[in-house]
Amino acid sequence: DLPRKEIALKALSNSKAIVLENLEDAIKMVNEYAAEHLIICHIDADAIAEKIVNAGSIFIGNYSPESVGDYASGTNHTLPTNGFAKAYSGVSVDSFVKKITYQKLSVDGLKNIGNTVIEMAAAEGLEAHANAVRVRLG
């Protein structure tokens, strides 16, 4: 018996079962849906998990309930919802690390990629970007 039974019943009344032709289609659908929590209970759960690229947190096998991830297994409980697992991970140490990228080209390096940069900048209508390369290459 659940103390929040009415809430659980309401959630279940809004749930759906999706039946697909095969496992390959199921994996495609799972990756498109990008669930916050994904529980894989299948004889080949490990192999299936390797094919999942969009999920907030994956629980593999019959003995890995979501509640363990919420409270005890050490994974993060702050996860992307509403399909945002396609683009974002759960909050982690990386969420609090500031990163800077650096670029340092030689004359030859700029000569090698300069024309490509000029063409791409021109295609976007960003002539000042194209000119930044032209001026440097003389």
C-alpha positions as a printed NumPy array, in Angstrom:
array([[  0.   ,   0.   ,   0.   ],
       [  1.35 ,   3.404,  -0.967],
       [  0.757,   6.523,   1.124],
       [  0.729,   8.522,  -2.134],
       [ -1.414,   5.982,  -3.981],
       [ -3.641,   8.599,  -5.632],
       [ -0.634,  10.387,  -7.129],
       [  0.769,   7.08 ,  -8.415],
       [ -2.585,   6.113,  -9.936],
       [ -2.874,   9.491, -11.648],
       [  0.63 ,   9.075, -13.096],
       [ -0.214,   5.574, -14.313],
       [ -3.429,   6.809, -15.921],
       [ -1.284,   9.132, -18.057],
       [  1.162,   6.37 , -18.994],
       [  1.4  ,   4.605, -22.332],
       [  2.737,   1.27 , -23.541],
       [  4.616,   1.4  , -26.828],
       [  4.949,  -1.865, -28.737],
       [  7.543,  -1.966, -31.507],
       [  8.429,  -4.526, -34.169],
       [ 11.921,  -5.337, -32.91 ],
       [ 14.743,  -4.421, -30.551],
       [ 16.465,  -2.201, -33.122],
       [ 13.34 ,  -0.04 , -33.432],
       [ 13.043,   0.069, -29.648],
       [ 16.618,   1.324, -29.284],
       [ 15.972,   4.018, -31.926],
       [ 12.82 ,   5.108, -30.112],
       [ 14.574,   5.161, -26.736],
       [ 17.368,   7.326, -28.134],
       [ 14.847,   9.687, -29.722],
       [ 12.776,   9.923, -26.529],
       [ 15.852,  10.611, -24.338],
       [ 14.351,   9.573, -21.016],
       [ 15.423,  11.041, -17.704],
       [ 15.552,   7.507, -16.243],
       [ 15.847,   4.381, -18.397],
       [ 15.538,   0.916, -16.875],
       [ 16.69 ,  -1.948, -19.116],
       [ 15.432,  -5.359, -17.986],
       [ 16.409,  -7.723, -20.779],
       [ 18.61 , -10.794, -21.124],
       [ 21.048,  -8.659, -23.171],
       [ 20.741,  -5.531, -21.004],
       [ 24.479,  -4.737, -21.115],
       [ 24.606,  -4.912, -24.917],
       [ 21.488,  -2.77 , -25.204],
       [ 22.87 ,  -0.183, -22.775],
       [ 25.933,   0.242, -24.988],
       [ 23.634,   1.361, -27.817],
       [ 21.856,   4.03 , -25.788],
       [ 23.253,   7.491, -26.44 ],
       [ 20.418,   9.642, -25.086],
       [ 19.291,   9.096, -21.496],
       [ 19.811,  10.925, -18.238],
       [ 20.669,   7.789, -16.255],
       [ 20.489,   4.127, -17.274],
       [ 19.641,   1.321, -14.851],
       [ 20.88 ,  -2.   , -16.207],
       [ 19.301,  -5.306, -15.235],
       [ 16.639,  -6.566, -12.855],
       [ 18.537,  -5.545,  -9.721],
       [ 19.095,  -1.89 , -10.621],
       [ 15.938,   0.008,  -9.669],
       [ 15.726,   3.754, -10.176],
       [ 15.462,   4.279,  -6.421],
       [ 19.036,   2.996,  -5.99 ],
       [ 20.249,   5.701,  -8.362],
       [ 18.222,   8.281,  -6.485],
       [ 19.608,   7.407,  -3.07 ],
       [ 22.613,   5.127,  -2.88 ],
       [ 24.602,   4.068,  -5.964],
       [ 26.518,   7.33 ,  -6.245],
       [ 25.063,   8.553,  -9.516],
       [ 23.552,  11.979,  -9.826],
       [ 19.87 ,  12.54 ,  -9.186],
       [ 19.76 ,  15.906, -11.011],
       [ 19.066,  14.753, -14.56 ],
       [ 17.818,  16.29 , -17.809],
       [ 14.062,  15.931, -18.349],
       [ 11.677,  16.424, -21.296],
       [ 14.065,  14.93 , -23.86 ],
       [ 16.947,  17.243, -22.95 ],
       [ 19.141,  14.151, -22.459],
       [ 19.713,  14.447, -26.222],
       [ 21.919,  17.455, -25.56 ],
       [ 22.713,  17.563, -21.837],
       [ 24.064,  15.313, -19.114],
       [ 23.086,  15.206, -15.492],
       [ 24.738,  17.723, -13.194],
       [ 28.281,  16.603, -12.398],
       [ 31.632,  18.035, -11.38 ],
       [ 31.995,  19.124, -15.022],
       [ 28.973,  21.386, -14.549],
       [ 31.076,  23.509, -12.212],
       [ 34.317,  23.516, -14.179],
       [ 35.092,  26.534, -16.336],
       [ 36.769,  25.578, -19.569],
       [ 38.678,  27.719, -22.052],
       [ 39.708,  26.688, -25.543],
       [ 42.956,  27.918, -27.087],
       [ 44.013,  28.275, -30.706],
       [ 47.468,  29.16 , -31.973],
       [ 48.148,  28.878, -35.691],
       [ 51.38 ,  29.348, -37.565],
       [ 51.54 ,  31.225, -40.864],
       [ 51.48 ,  27.867, -42.649],
       [ 48.55 ,  26.728, -40.523],
       [ 46.484,  29.775, -41.477],
       [ 47.49 ,  29.347, -45.12 ],
       [ 46.252,  25.732, -44.986],
       [ 42.784,  26.573, -43.687],
       [ 42.451,  30.239, -44.618],
       [ 40.551,  29.827, -47.883],
       [ 38.068,  27.474, -46.229],
       [ 37.467,  29.995, -43.452],
       [ 37.029,  32.801, -45.995],
       [ 34.471,  30.764, -47.973],
       [ 32.532,  29.75 , -44.87 ],
       [ 32.476,  33.306, -43.511],
       [ 31.339,  34.647, -46.883],
       [ 28.578,  32.019, -47.059],
       [ 27.29 ,  33.291, -43.714],
       [ 27.555,  36.915, -44.844],
       [ 30.279,  37.648, -42.291],
       [ 32.754,  39.561, -44.443],
       [ 34.629,  40.943, -41.428],
       [ 35.475,  37.356, -40.428],
       [ 36.666,  36.653, -43.968],
       [ 38.684,  39.878, -43.964],
       [ 40.354,  38.918, -40.674],
       [ 41.949,  36.032, -42.573],
       [ 42.614,  37.977, -45.783],
       [ 44.441,  40.762, -43.934],
       [ 46.658,  38.287, -42.097],
       [ 47.517,  36.401, -45.272],
       [ 48.267,  39.624, -47.143]])
